[in-house]
């Protein structure tokens, strides 16, 4: 017996993550089945997001719950209709258990909307938005069973334990590791939800930005998994966004460090939060295509920074370039800079580049919440403020002169900053 158990535990599990775009309709779900047929599904755990734009639709439900109660019911009905259509496209027989399972979840949602007493927006947000993932995994699990792949549906809230910081919860690693390492069944296809956890009172929490990728990283860490694969509609990670660059190339290999650097500058590679647990245990992460699942894709792991070694381009549009200088030509000192950053934090401006000289200080920021005018009024009392709206920030990792020329062609260069590995250029389109 002991021998069997030890052999069993030698089997390393694989973690697959499928995002909302891959399960947005019935053909998408059928495609997940096809992918699993090609790459195998034993000792696999699927981490799945809400279907398509369900999270956005549930955010509207939350908004109506607080601000427009008269529109609440119709916004819930829209989501019901969308999922019901997917069910009808997957299962011909409306008596199939999947219909009852999804109905039950909608009843739970409606019960919460009718009986919740908490005025805490973040708490309410997490309880409601979580239904997207619970419903999508329920549908997927029923469909896999229907197609002959036996599955185990896991409620992630029984496994990932967090604090009560709703919308951006922190993982209790010790409890989570115990729950996952002991209770995830082997030799079967497990299906669970990305993005969610639960606090000590068993209320649902969410894990913040890129939460589903992070979930995959948590499970992999706790299971000492063989690998994590994130399935996307692209062949892997490219060295540039093909929408903006004609000759974008696939990167075969990226080191953890490089992926964290790229993410820091704004590349939508993989969020550092996802990479950290994987890096600790040196678990490789693959980004592959759910359209061509047998292609190699990109591997993020220990090893060479980049293969092939190419300049990597990251583009951030609709930025704001602010230059501050002292009114009386005195120096801009540390205490000034600390005050300025305090204000940026207060007004929620995200800083993407900093450059300072003796008498001036320039930053390229993102004014996501439209707070700059208010901030400008405060800054102008102490400093001379010059700014350019709607500029583009290009970051080139492993730059060369040719790479720099491609981004400045037909543009006015407002600022250029070069460090050992990275060049950043702020440009404005020439009229």
SULRA-V421947 format. One record per backbone hydrogen bond with DSSP energy under -1.0 kcal/mol. NH is the residue of the N-H (numbers start at 0). CO is the residue of the C=O. E is the energy in kcal/mol with one decimal. If there is no record, write none. Layout:
# SULRA-V421947
NH,CO,E  NH,CO,E
This chain:
# SULRA-V421947
4,0,-2.3  5,1,-2.6  6,2,-2.5  7,3,-2.9  8,4,-2.4  9,6,-1.0  10,7,-1.1  13,42,-2.5  14,226,-2.4  15,44,-2.7  16,228,-3.1  17,46,-2.5  21,18,-1.0  28,24,-1.9  29,25,-2.6  30,26,-2.0  31,27,-1.6  32,28,-1.6  33,29,-2.0  34,30,-2.9  35,31,-2.4  36,32,-2.0  37,33,-1.6  38,34,-2.4  39,35,-2.0  44,13,-2.4  45,189,-3.5  46,15,-3.4  47,191,-2.3  48,17,-2.0  51,19,-2.2  53,50,-2.3  56,52,-2.0  57,53,-2.8  58,54,-2.1  59,55,-1.6  60,56,-1.5  61,57,-2.2  62,58,-2.3  63,59,-2.9  64,60,-2.6  65,61,-1.9  66,62,-3.2  70,67,-2.6  71,68,-1.1  74,70,-1.8  75,71,-1.7  76,72,-2.6  77,73,-1.9  78,74,-1.1  79,75,-2.2  80,76,-2.9  81,77,-2.1  82,78,-2.2  83,79,-2.8  84,80,-2.2  85,81,-1.4  86,82,-2.4  87,83,-2.7  88,84,-2.0  89,85,-1.4  90,86,-3.2  95,92,-2.1  98,95,-1.6  100,96,-2.3  101,97,-2.3  102,98,-2.5  103,99,-2.3  104,100,-1.4  105,101,-2.2  106,102,-2.4  107,103,-2.0  108,104,-2.1  109,105,-2.7  110,106,-2.5  111,107,-2.3  112,108,-2.4  113,109,-1.9  114,110,-2.1  115,111,-2.4  123,119,-2.5  124,120,-2.9  125,121,-2.0  126,122,-2.0  127,123,-2.2  128,124,-3.0  129,125,-1.3  130,127,-1.7  131,128,-1.5  133,129,-2.0  134,130,-2.6  135,131,-2.1  136,132,-2.3  137,133,-1.4  138,134,-2.5  139,135,-2.5  140,136,-2.6  141,137,-2.3  142,138,-2.3  143,139,-2.5  144,140,-2.3  145,141,-2.3  146,142,-2.0  147,144,-1.4  148,143,-3.0  151,188,-2.4  153,190,-2.9  157,154,-2.4  158,155,-1.8  159,155,-2.8  161,197,-2.5  162,169,-1.8  165,163,-1.8  167,164,-1.9  168,205,-2.7  171,160,-3.5  172,170,-1.2  175,171,-2.3  176,172,-2.8  177,173,-2.0  178,174,-2.6  179,175,-2.6  180,176,-2.7  181,177,-1.9  182,178,-1.8  183,179,-1.5  188,149,-1.2  189,43,-2.7  190,151,-2.6  191,45,-3.1  193,47,-2.4  196,204,-2.2  197,159,-1.7  198,202,-2.4  201,198,-2.2  204,196,-2.3  206,194,-2.2  210,207,-1.2  213,209,-1.9  214,210,-2.2  215,211,-1.9  216,212,-2.0  217,213,-2.5  218,214,-2.6  219,215,-2.2  220,216,-2.3  221,217,-2.6  222,218,-1.9  224,219,-2.5  225,12,-3.1  227,283,-2.0  228,14,-3.0  229,285,-3.2  230,16,-2.7  231,287,-3.3  238,248,-2.3  243,240,-2.0  244,240,-2.1  250,236,-3.1  251,306,-1.9  252,306,-1.9  253,298,-2.5  254,304,-1.9  258,254,-2.5  259,255,-2.4  260,256,-2.3  261,257,-3.0  262,258,-2.4  263,259,-2.3  264,260,-1.7  265,262,-1.4  266,261,-2.6  273,270,-1.6  274,270,-1.3  275,271,-2.4  278,274,-3.2  279,275,-2.0  280,276,-1.2  282,277,-2.3  284,299,-2.6  285,227,-3.4  286,297,-2.5  287,229,-2.1  289,231,-2.9  294,291,-1.9  297,286,-2.2  298,251,-2.7  299,284,-3.8  300,253,-2.1  306,252,-2.0  309,307,-1.1  311,396,-2.2  312,238,-3.0  313,394,-2.5  315,392,-2.5  318,390,-2.9  319,364,-2.6  320,387,-2.5  321,362,-3.0  322,385,-3.5  323,360,-3.0  324,383,-2.0  325,358,-1.1  328,325,-1.2  331,357,-2.2  336,332,-2.3  337,333,-2.8  338,334,-2.0  339,335,-2.8  340,336,-2.6  341,337,-2.0  342,338,-1.9  343,339,-2.4  344,340,-2.5  345,341,-2.3  346,342,-2.8  347,344,-1.2  348,343,-2.6  349,365,-1.8  351,363,-3.3  352,363,-1.0  354,361,-2.6  356,359,-2.9  360,323,-2.4  361,354,-3.7  362,321,-2.6  363,352,-1.9  364,319,-3.0  365,349,-2.2  369,366,-1.4  374,370,-2.0  375,371,-3.6  376,372,-1.8  377,373,-1.1  378,374,-2.7  379,375,-2.9  381,378,-1.7  382,378,-2.8  383,324,-3.3  385,322,-2.8  387,320,-2.3  390,318,-2.3  391,426,-2.5  392,315,-3.0  393,424,-3.0  394,313,-2.6  395,422,-3.3  396,311,-2.4  397,420,-2.8  403,399,-2.1  404,400,-2.5  405,401,-1.9  406,402,-1.1  407,403,-1.3  408,404,-1.1  410,407,-2.1  411,427,-3.2  413,425,-2.9  414,425,-1.4  416,423,-2.7  418,421,-3.2  422,395,-2.3  423,416,-3.0  424,393,-2.7  425,414,-2.8  426,391,-2.8  427,411,-2.2  429,409,-1.4
